[in-house]
Amino acid sequence: MSAQSETVRRLSVLDIAKLHADGVRIATITAYDFPTAAIVDEAGLPLILVGDSLAQVMLGYDTTVRVTMDEMLHHTKAVVRGTKRALIVADMPFLTYSNPEEALHNAGRFMREAGVQAVKLEGGVRSARTIEALVKAGIPVMGHIGLTPQAINTLGKVRVQGKSREQARQLLADALAVQEAGAFAVVLELVPEQLAAAITERLRIPTIGIGAGAGCSGQIQVINDTLGYTDWTPRHARKYADMHATILAAVAQYRADVEAGTFPAEAETVRMDDSVLDEVLGRSAADMADIEMPLAGIPLDRDL
Ligand code: KIV
């Protein structure tokens, strides 16, 4: 056993609670594939979400409503395979947790088939009964309130939640309901900074904000925004890299090299013993003596 495999172990929700208790801000990001997840894990992030944002940023759907359980499972398995330490949370897709029975069945698939340590689902008070059933069954749950993208068809558009008195009261109630149902953390998406901070102060469990200000217990971002895969960056995101420019430049250079005949060069090429090929092609001294060679140097009377 190598020194690394001895020391690296998969984090659990208890480790996340400990980080929170120790006052460590919990840096969380999404990942959807094996190589990216491996890099995120290497960077030491304690928690990775296989978000249903997969629908838009990886699969090209218009909303998260479109992604299926099978698509989520496929990507979640790759993320688990790519990581050794981070706690992996799988996002439950639209209509896969409408009642506790259905939620247990689908969350069970994420745990058994993909090997995640937790699931995330949207909704506060409305999802509390389901969260409770999952937690009682031994499935750790991360809540998600504020903007809940799976409700886009009732919300109309992506907008900040909780600015009005009524919405702010509802969000507070949602946060408490998620905590009392047994969730280990809750995502606050697109919530005004002061409200998110007030919710954070009132909860025991960590709040993980996205577009909810610096007062949350941790932050989550969609990795494509953080790495700059597209020209557009949401207001709440910061572009830490420009992958669009990097990939574009690299692929354009590759194309230019292929077109110019400079790729592959000697360093990227394998050679064989010329005498072996001469023999295969009938170019050995004996063959040369009595075979009439065609223009291309391949004997016409040989079955190659
Ligand atoms: O699907 C997702 O990526 C999410 C995060 C934005 C929290 O739910």
Boltz pocket constraint, residues with backbone or C-beta under 6 A from the ligand:
constraints:
  - pocket:
      binder: B
      contacts: [[A, 30], [A, 49], [A, 50], [A, 51], [A, 52], [A, 53], [A, 54], [A, 91], [A, 144], [A, 187], [A, 189], [A, 210], [A, 220], [A, 221], [A, 222]]
      max_distance: 6.0
